[in-house]
Amino acid sequence: MRTLRILLADDHPVLRGGLRALMADTDDLEVVGEAATMPDAIDAAARLRPDVVVMDLRMPGGDGIEATRRIVGARPETSVLVLTMHDDEASVFAAMRAGARGYAVKGSGEEAILNAVRAVGRGEAIFGPAVADRLLEHLADAPALAARAFPDLTEREREVLELLSVGASNGDIARRLRLSPKTVRNHVSNVCSKLGVSDRAQAAIMAREAGLGRSAAG
């Protein structure tokens, strides 16, 4: 069983302690570091190279949204799970656009938080219906952008790339586009080949740089 390396980024020591103790009782999650400020979170993520950063949205020295943008920009294979006090649609959506793979609400239950950490660690995207609706609205204008930026892609490949740009897993893409997992894998492979990249993370970065999914908030 693969053990996920976790970085806890939150300015409340009691909450960090609770999460650390919770994960210490698991066989597949290991807390490798903690950070209480945005600069410390960015530094720790670069130094420790965690699989998952559990990120508070509000910390001294800056916000979790900017920290997420910098961490994912420097190392796309690190997944960020936003941990928020309230189901704040606007803030969570901004974090997703910055590169976070999902969010969990503080107080939503120990098992729910652990499952969310594991899910983003597997490359899945975790977000509620309201945020999903906002993401879909944001993607409504993406086909034209993708067509201009990536003219070699087919319409279906552009749809796959759009979903890759917001961190969707193959399973998410299969459900959203009503395709078989094998078909999705083939499309992802074709997209990477046509974009000249080696993996989905690099394809997602190119898509975001072209304005898909990860355009600047506001």
Backbone bond lengths (Angstrom), bond angles and torsions (degrees), N, CA, C in turn:
res aa  C-N    CA-C-N  psi(-1)  N-CA   C-N-CA  omega(-1)  CA-C   N-CA-C  phi
1 M - - - 1.467 - - 1.526 109.92 -
2 R 1.324 115.90 129.48 1.456 120.07 -179.77 1.522 110.22 -74.97
3 T 1.333 116.57 135.34 1.461 121.57 176.73 1.520 109.09 -96.29
4 L 1.326 116.70 125.02 1.458 121.81 178.40 1.523 109.82 -83.74
5 R 1.329 115.34 132.58 1.469 121.65 178.24 1.529 108.46 -89.84
6 I 1.334 115.89 124.92 1.463 121.51 -171.64 1.521 111.16 -116.64
7 L 1.339 116.29 134.94 1.459 123.02 170.32 1.528 108.04 -110.73
8 L 1.324 117.30 126.88 1.459 122.49 178.97 1.526 109.21 -98.69
9 A 1.318 117.44 119.18 1.461 122.05 -178.87 1.525 109.13 -119.65
10 D 1.330 116.06 97.92 1.461 122.13 -178.16 1.521 107.51 -158.98
11 D 1.335 117.19 141.17 1.459 119.45 -176.69 1.524 113.52 -84.85
12 H 1.329 118.04 0.32 1.461 120.92 178.86 1.532 109.79 -99.44
13 P 1.325 118.37 108.88 1.465 120.53 -177.30 1.526 113.37 -62.09
14 V 1.328 117.12 -32.53 1.464 119.45 179.90 1.524 110.10 -65.36
15 L 1.341 116.62 -42.64 1.459 119.62 179.59 1.526 110.55 -66.61
16 R 1.331 117.09 -42.67 1.471 119.81 177.50 1.524 110.29 -60.45
17 G 1.338 116.19 -41.84 1.448 119.69 179.60 1.514 112.19 -63.05
18 G 1.334 115.81 -39.53 1.459 119.70 178.53 1.521 111.86 -65.26
19 L 1.325 116.37 -42.96 1.462 120.03 178.57 1.525 111.09 -66.37
20 R 1.332 116.02 -40.01 1.464 120.02 179.52 1.529 110.45 -62.23
21 A 1.326 116.57 -44.02 1.462 120.48 179.31 1.525 111.12 -66.54
22 L 1.338 115.70 -38.89 1.461 120.08 179.56 1.522 111.09 -62.25
23 M 1.326 116.03 -44.02 1.461 119.75 -177.93 1.523 112.46 -75.78
24 A 1.333 116.77 -23.17 1.459 120.24 178.23 1.525 111.12 -66.10
25 D 1.328 116.04 -22.20 1.467 120.61 -179.83 1.527 112.51 -87.35
26 T 1.322 117.39 3.15 1.466 120.66 -179.86 1.524 109.55 -105.04
27 D 1.322 115.56 162.33 1.465 120.68 178.38 1.523 112.85 -96.44
28 D 1.345 116.89 -11.06 1.461 119.46 -171.90 1.524 114.12 -120.41
29 L 1.328 118.34 3.71 1.457 121.69 179.52 1.522 110.06 -126.47
30 E 1.330 116.23 130.35 1.471 121.20 -179.82 1.529 109.50 -130.20
31 V 1.311 117.60 120.44 1.463 121.92 176.45 1.524 107.96 -78.48
32 V 1.329 115.86 116.12 1.472 120.15 -177.17 1.519 112.33 -103.17
33 G 1.341 117.12 -7.46 1.451 119.24 179.60 1.510 112.10 -175.52
34 E 1.336 115.24 164.77 1.459 122.01 178.45 1.524 109.01 -137.62
35 A 1.326 115.60 152.93 1.461 120.92 178.06 1.518 108.62 -145.63
36 A 1.348 116.13 142.15 1.458 120.85 -177.35 1.524 112.89 -112.43
37 T 1.339 117.78 -6.44 1.461 121.75 178.86 1.520 109.19 -133.10
38 M 1.325 115.57 162.90 1.464 118.76 178.64 1.525 112.33 -62.24
39 P 1.337 119.90 -47.23 1.476 118.62 178.67 1.523 112.48 -59.74
40 D 1.340 116.56 -39.51 1.465 119.35 179.37 1.531 111.08 -65.59
41 A 1.331 116.49 -37.09 1.471 120.08 179.41 1.526 110.61 -63.96
42 I 1.321 116.75 -44.30 1.467 121.01 179.69 1.519 110.46 -64.14
43 D 1.332 116.62 -43.75 1.461 121.04 -179.91 1.531 111.16 -64.87
44 A 1.343 116.36 -44.66 1.467 120.40 -178.38 1.525 111.31 -65.34
45 A 1.330 116.45 -38.23 1.468 119.50 179.47 1.520 110.86 -64.22
46 A 1.327 116.76 -39.84 1.468 120.38 179.04 1.524 111.40 -69.79
47 R 1.314 116.36 -36.50 1.470 121.03 -175.66 1.527 112.62 -80.13
48 L 1.334 116.55 -40.64 1.465 120.94 -173.39 1.521 113.49 -93.93
49 R 1.340 117.07 -19.75 1.467 122.15 178.98 1.541 111.72 51.92
50 P 1.330 117.04 57.66 1.469 120.06 -178.86 1.528 111.44 -72.82
51 D 1.328 115.17 160.03 1.464 119.90 172.94 1.519 110.85 -76.14
52 V 1.338 116.00 -37.21 1.461 121.27 -177.32 1.527 109.68 -136.04
53 V 1.327 116.51 135.45 1.459 122.29 169.79 1.522 107.36 -109.02
54 V 1.335 116.39 120.96 1.471 120.99 173.84 1.516 105.82 -90.17
55 M 1.329 116.86 111.07 1.463 123.08 -164.37 1.528 113.07 -114.66
56 D 1.335 115.86 122.90 1.463 120.63 170.47 1.523 108.38 -76.54
57 L 1.324 117.11 144.76 1.465 119.85 -178.53 1.524 113.04 -77.26
58 R 1.331 116.85 -24.67 1.462 119.64 -176.52 1.526 109.59 -124.52
59 M 1.342 114.83 114.12 1.453 120.77 -179.58 1.522 109.52 -139.54
60 P 1.336 117.93 157.25 1.467 120.35 174.40 1.521 110.82 -60.93
61 G 1.307 115.94 145.19 1.457 120.81 176.55 1.513 114.03 85.83
62 G 1.332 117.81 3.71 1.462 121.46 -179.79 1.510 110.38 140.61
63 D 1.318 116.42 178.10 1.466 118.61 -176.93 1.524 111.90 -104.47
64 G 1.338 113.69 164.90 1.448 120.09 -178.41 1.516 113.62 -67.98
65 I 1.325 116.98 -22.78 1.462 120.47 179.35 1.527 110.12 -66.63
66 E 1.327 116.09 -46.59 1.460 119.60 178.57 1.525 110.65 -67.61
67 A 1.333 116.64 -38.68 1.456 119.83 177.23 1.522 110.73 -61.04
68 T 1.332 116.22 -42.19 1.463 121.04 177.86 1.514 110.80 -60.05
69 R 1.327 116.78 -45.96 1.467 121.08 -178.79 1.526 110.44 -59.07
70 R 1.319 117.07 -43.09 1.468 120.31 -177.46 1.527 111.70 -72.46
71 I 1.324 116.50 -40.73 1.459 119.72 -178.21 1.522 110.94 -65.66
72 V 1.331 116.55 -47.99 1.468 120.47 -178.90 1.530 110.78 -68.92
73 G 1.322 115.98 -35.53 1.460 119.25 178.45 1.515 112.18 -64.20
74 A 1.342 116.21 -36.14 1.468 120.33 -178.98 1.521 112.18 -81.30
75 R 1.336 116.37 -31.37 1.471 119.68 -177.39 1.529 108.89 -148.03
76 P 1.319 118.48 87.50 1.466 122.06 -174.95 1.522 114.25 -60.06
77 E 1.338 118.05 -23.76 1.462 119.82 -178.80 1.526 112.42 -73.86
78 T 1.340 118.10 -11.21 1.465 121.10 173.07 1.522 108.99 -82.09
79 S 1.318 116.24 125.39 1.466 121.09 179.13 1.526 109.75 -95.09
80 V 1.322 116.12 138.17 1.462 120.97 178.88 1.523 109.66 -109.93
81 L 1.325 115.35 126.91 1.462 122.11 173.19 1.520 107.40 -110.35
82 V 1.313 116.50 116.15 1.463 121.35 178.99 1.526 108.94 -76.87
83 L 1.330 115.98 130.47 1.458 121.64 175.61 1.523 106.92 -112.32
84 T 1.328 116.84 112.43 1.456 121.29 -171.92 1.528 111.25 -121.07
85 M 1.329 115.62 151.06 1.460 120.33 -179.70 1.520 111.18 -71.20
86 H 1.328 116.23 -38.11 1.455 121.31 -178.95 1.525 109.71 -127.11
87 D 1.312 116.52 157.58 1.460 121.88 177.80 1.528 107.83 -78.15
88 D 1.349 115.11 66.88 1.465 123.25 -175.42 1.525 108.85 -81.08
89 E 1.310 115.99 99.88 1.461 121.42 -172.34 1.523 112.73 -56.27
90 A 1.343 116.42 -46.72 1.464 119.83 -175.56 1.534 111.45 -64.33
91 S 1.345 116.46 -45.48 1.462 120.13 -178.33 1.522 111.41 -67.35
92 V 1.329 115.53 -42.44 1.461 119.01 -179.92 1.524 110.63 -64.68
93 F 1.330 116.74 -41.10 1.457 120.31 178.39 1.523 110.97 -61.72
94 A 1.338 116.18 -41.01 1.462 119.78 178.11 1.524 110.43 -63.68
95 A 1.324 117.35 -38.59 1.457 120.72 178.50 1.523 111.18 -66.03
96 M 1.338 116.52 -39.33 1.464 119.98 178.12 1.530 110.35 -64.18
97 R 1.314 115.86 -40.26 1.463 119.53 178.40 1.526 110.77 -66.71
98 A 1.334 117.00 -26.85 1.462 120.77 178.52 1.526 112.04 -79.26
99 G 1.344 116.54 -9.58 1.451 119.13 176.65 1.510 115.66 122.84
100 A 1.362 118.38 -2.72 1.464 119.83 178.02 1.527 109.64 -65.56
101 R 1.333 116.02 146.79 1.460 120.80 -179.36 1.529 112.26 -90.34
102 G 1.323 117.56 -11.26 1.457 118.25 -179.72 1.504 111.26 170.96
103 Y 1.316 115.94 -172.58 1.449 119.43 -179.89 1.519 110.53 -149.52
104 A 1.328 114.43 157.81 1.457 122.40 173.30 1.519 107.29 -134.11
105 V 1.312 116.08 145.93 1.468 120.76 -179.56 1.518 109.10 -92.16
106 K 1.340 116.72 130.61 1.459 120.97 177.26 1.535 108.67 -58.15
107 G 1.302 116.16 134.73 1.454 119.37 -179.92 1.514 113.54 87.04
108 S 1.330 116.80 5.27 1.466 118.97 -178.34 1.520 112.44 -80.42
109 G 1.331 117.01 -3.63 1.454 120.20 178.66 1.512 111.55 115.83
110 E 1.330 116.40 141.22 1.452 120.88 -175.31 1.530 112.24 -60.27
111 E 1.324 116.59 -46.51 1.458 120.03 -176.73 1.520 111.60 -65.03
112 A 1.344 115.97 -37.19 1.463 119.56 179.51 1.526 111.03 -64.11
113 I 1.333 116.61 -40.65 1.458 120.37 179.48 1.533 110.56 -67.60
114 L 1.327 116.87 -44.14 1.465 120.16 178.57 1.523 111.17 -61.23
115 N 1.323 116.45 -42.45 1.469 120.17 179.67 1.522 111.06 -64.43
116 A 1.346 117.17 -37.08 1.463 120.62 178.87 1.527 110.56 -66.52
117 V 1.341 116.74 -41.33 1.468 120.78 178.13 1.526 110.06 -61.30
118 R 1.323 115.78 -45.63 1.472 119.53 -179.72 1.525 110.97 -64.42
119 A 1.316 116.72 -39.56 1.463 120.34 -177.31 1.527 111.40 -63.27
120 V 1.332 117.19 -49.46 1.468 118.19 179.88 1.519 110.45 -67.35
121 G 1.341 116.92 -29.57 1.455 120.13 175.90 1.514 112.63 -64.88
122 R 1.348 115.81 -26.51 1.472 120.87 175.94 1.525 112.02 -85.61
123 G 1.308 116.81 -2.11 1.461 120.13 -179.54 1.504 114.36 93.71
124 E 1.335 117.53 8.47 1.456 120.40 179.49 1.527 110.19 -83.25
125 A 1.319 116.28 161.58 1.460 122.25 175.76 1.523 108.43 -107.26
126 I 1.333 116.97 131.11 1.465 122.12 -176.20 1.521 108.88 -121.72
127 F 1.324 117.09 109.96 1.459 120.08 174.11 1.517 109.60 -155.70
128 G 1.336 115.31 152.41 1.456 121.41 -176.11 1.518 112.86 -77.37
129 P 1.341 116.83 173.39 1.466 121.55 -176.12 1.528 113.83 -57.64
130 A 1.348 117.21 -40.35 1.469 119.38 -177.43 1.519 111.19 -63.23
131 V 1.337 116.33 -44.65 1.461 120.09 179.89 1.518 110.21 -69.36
132 A 1.328 117.03 -37.49 1.461 120.10 177.50 1.526 110.74 -59.59
133 D 1.332 116.77 -41.57 1.466 120.63 178.05 1.516 111.30 -62.20
134 R 1.351 116.64 -41.49 1.460 120.25 179.22 1.525 110.55 -64.72
135 L 1.333 116.74 -40.70 1.462 120.18 179.02 1.522 110.86 -63.12
136 L 1.325 116.55 -40.77 1.456 119.93 179.29 1.528 111.12 -65.32
137 E 1.336 116.46 -39.33 1.463 119.85 176.24 1.523 110.40 -62.35
138 H 1.331 114.95 -41.57 1.462 119.23 -179.41 1.522 111.44 -64.30
139 L 1.333 115.37 -33.75 1.458 119.59 -178.92 1.522 112.85 -81.03
140 A 1.327 117.95 -7.49 1.457 120.72 -174.82 1.530 111.78 -59.86
141 D 1.343 115.72 -33.65 1.463 119.34 -179.64 1.518 112.72 -93.19
142 A 1.335 116.96 0.89 1.459 119.78 -173.94 1.525 115.13 -70.26
143 P 1.352 120.91 -33.42 1.458 118.26 -177.76 1.524 114.48 -55.10
144 A 1.334 117.42 -40.94 1.459 119.69 179.53 1.522 110.97 -64.92
145 L 1.355 116.23 -40.55 1.451 120.01 177.62 1.523 110.59 -62.87
146 A 1.332 116.12 -45.09 1.459 120.18 -178.77 1.514 111.61 -64.51
147 A 1.323 117.15 -38.67 1.458 120.49 -179.10 1.523 110.81 -62.88
148 R 1.354 115.93 -38.85 1.458 119.01 179.36 1.523 111.14 -72.84
149 A 1.338 116.15 -39.73 1.458 119.89 -175.37 1.528 112.57 -79.52
150 F 1.346 116.38 -33.17 1.463 120.78 -175.02 1.522 109.93 -130.97
151 P 1.319 117.39 72.36 1.473 120.76 -174.02 1.521 114.52 -66.13
152 D 1.342 118.09 -19.05 1.463 120.04 -178.30 1.528 112.93 -79.97
153 L 1.330 117.15 -12.77 1.456 120.10 -177.66 1.522 111.01 -79.64
154 T 1.331 116.01 144.94 1.462 120.54 171.98 1.524 108.17 -75.15
155 E 1.324 116.41 169.39 1.463 120.12 179.20 1.526 110.98 -59.44
156 R 1.342 116.74 -42.74 1.459 119.96 -179.85 1.523 111.31 -66.32
157 E 1.316 116.77 -39.48 1.466 120.30 178.69 1.520 110.90 -64.49
158 R 1.347 116.52 -35.43 1.466 119.05 176.39 1.518 110.51 -65.24
159 E 1.325 116.98 -39.83 1.465 119.88 177.73 1.525 110.79 -61.63
160 V 1.335 115.94 -41.96 1.458 119.95 177.95 1.525 110.62 -63.32
161 L 1.324 117.29 -43.60 1.461 121.41 179.73 1.523 111.18 -62.49
162 E 1.327 117.05 -39.99 1.467 120.66 178.16 1.522 110.81 -58.16
163 L 1.334 115.92 -42.55 1.459 119.96 -179.88 1.531 111.44 -72.64
164 L 1.322 116.97 -35.57 1.463 119.69 174.19 1.521 110.58 -60.07
165 S 1.328 116.56 -35.59 1.459 120.82 -175.68 1.516 113.12 -65.83
166 V 1.336 117.96 -19.63 1.468 120.53 177.61 1.525 110.96 -108.62
167 G 1.328 116.69 17.93 1.450 120.78 172.59 1.506 116.26 82.83
168 A 1.336 117.83 17.24 1.461 120.16 -179.37 1.526 111.01 -68.65
169 S 1.317 116.30 139.91 1.468 121.32 175.79 1.522 109.27 -81.26
170 N 1.321 116.63 171.09 1.465 119.80 176.52 1.520 111.34 -59.22
171 G 1.331 116.17 -37.52 1.458 119.22 178.24 1.516 112.48 -64.65
172 D 1.350 116.50 -41.00 1.464 120.45 176.80 1.527 110.40 -60.94
173 I 1.332 115.34 -45.12 1.469 120.26 -178.03 1.526 110.24 -63.87
174 A 1.322 116.15 -42.81 1.469 119.93 179.62 1.527 111.04 -60.00
175 R 1.321 116.82 -43.94 1.470 120.03 179.97 1.523 111.27 -68.09
176 R 1.337 116.30 -43.07 1.471 120.03 -175.97 1.523 111.69 -66.54
177 L 1.333 116.24 -41.49 1.464 120.65 -175.87 1.532 112.90 -98.20
178 R 1.346 115.16 -0.17 1.464 120.62 179.46 1.527 111.66 57.13
179 L 1.331 113.84 51.81 1.461 121.30 178.77 1.523 109.11 -119.48
180 S 1.317 116.96 162.03 1.454 120.83 175.28 1.523 108.67 -77.09
181 P 1.348 117.63 153.28 1.471 120.25 177.34 1.529 112.98 -55.28
182 K 1.332 116.95 -39.05 1.458 120.18 179.86 1.524 111.02 -63.96
183 T 1.337 116.83 -41.51 1.469 120.63 178.82 1.524 110.55 -63.32
184 V 1.326 115.93 -40.20 1.467 119.58 178.61 1.528 110.44 -63.26
185 R 1.331 116.12 -44.55 1.474 119.24 178.36 1.525 111.37 -58.47
186 N 1.325 115.84 -40.86 1.471 119.50 178.63 1.526 111.58 -64.36
187 H 1.346 115.70 -42.23 1.463 119.38 179.64 1.532 110.74 -64.16
188 V 1.330 116.65 -43.70 1.462 120.16 179.42 1.529 110.41 -61.15
189 S 1.327 116.08 -42.40 1.469 120.64 178.09 1.522 111.06 -61.59
190 N 1.338 116.38 -43.04 1.473 120.54 179.58 1.524 111.19 -65.04
191 V 1.330 116.15 -41.54 1.464 120.44 179.49 1.527 109.70 -60.98
192 C 1.331 116.63 -47.80 1.465 120.18 -179.53 1.531 111.18 -61.38
193 S 1.335 116.39 -40.45 1.459 120.74 179.88 1.524 111.13 -63.99
194 K 1.337 116.51 -45.85 1.465 120.01 -178.07 1.530 112.28 -69.17
195 L 1.344 116.30 -29.60 1.463 119.73 179.03 1.526 111.92 -85.67
196 G 1.351 115.81 -9.24 1.457 119.78 179.44 1.515 113.97 71.42
197 V 1.347 115.68 32.78 1.463 119.89 179.22 1.520 108.88 -118.44
198 S 1.344 116.30 163.28 1.460 120.68 -174.21 1.516 114.09 -93.57
199 D 1.346 117.84 -17.97 1.458 118.28 -177.59 1.520 111.28 -153.81
200 R 1.331 115.85 172.75 1.455 122.85 -175.54 1.529 112.05 -66.43
201 A 1.340 117.16 -31.81 1.458 119.72 179.82 1.525 110.82 -62.89
202 Q 1.340 116.55 -42.90 1.460 120.00 178.90 1.528 110.97 -68.08
203 A 1.345 116.77 -35.90 1.468 119.93 176.41 1.517 110.34 -63.62
204 A 1.349 116.83 -40.58 1.459 120.64 179.49 1.524 110.97 -63.70
205 I 1.335 116.57 -39.85 1.467 120.30 178.80 1.529 110.43 -63.02
206 M 1.329 117.13 -45.48 1.466 120.28 178.54 1.527 110.59 -60.56
207 A 1.335 116.34 -40.76 1.461 120.02 -179.34 1.519 110.91 -64.44
208 R 1.331 116.45 -43.00 1.465 120.02 -179.73 1.517 111.39 -66.23
209 E 1.332 115.61 -39.04 1.470 119.18 178.60 1.516 111.17 -64.75
210 A 1.347 116.29 -26.68 1.474 120.72 178.69 1.530 111.61 -84.59
211 G 1.341 116.84 -2.30 1.454 119.79 177.12 1.509 115.06 105.75
212 L 1.310 118.02 4.33 1.460 120.87 -179.87 1.519 110.05 -91.91
213 G 1.324 116.67 127.79 1.456 121.71 167.64 1.495 116.30 72.39
214 R 1.332 117.01 -37.36 1.453 118.67 -172.07 1.526 111.72 -120.90
215 S 1.326 116.98 27.71 1.460 118.73 176.34 1.512 109.11 -65.24
216 A 1.317 117.50 154.65 1.460 120.91 -174.04 1.508 111.78 -60.04
217 A 1.312 115.82 140.00 1.477 120.62 179.70 1.508 109.29 -61.57
218 G 1.324 113.99 141.79 1.456 119.72 178.48 1.508 111.54 83.34
